[in-house]
């Protein structure tokens, strides 16, 4: 088994803050998004997995974690507990890096649920709901996934109810910025068709 401290390029005597800093720097360097359409993409993904595992191993070692105490939410993927911890601590970028480094085969119901949580935190509610629905479809007996869908639907219903007055006022006011933009696009198309510009 490789030494997790060597993988993170730190000494065993490193402080918790030094470990976090080393992890973040390596995670940024080897994040799969940096290697899209690159022949080294597979190597970077493998390196990222090793970095995540090393960081997790060090965290477990320092907290006295017992492998026999794996919780309900772990679902067989050790990184998901770490992602949940990061989300709870509002460290969304780190959580997203860790989550996105999971292989396609590891992207189970819990992966989609956690991705939905991160998207919700960033305000991407439509994409979040799609991920929650995927999680629920993969594991329809999970109450957490069901609750997430319910909460997202509640938010959207409240938004539309709250904004109905705004929509009515906008309709009575004449044209909106969208109407103006659409009109300009149509005019541009007509000019191109008739070579008038």
Secondary structure, 3 states (H helix, E strand, C coil): CCCHHHHCCCCCCCCHHHHHHHHHHHHHHHCHHHHCCCCCHHHHHHHHHHHHHHHHHHHHHHHCCCHHHCCHHHCCCHHHHHHHHHHHCCCHHHHHHHHHCCCHHHCCHHHHHHHHHHHHHCCCHHHHHHHHHHHHHHCCCCHHHHHHHHHHHHHHHHHHHHHHHHHHHHHHCCCCHHHHHHHHHHHHHHHHHHCCC
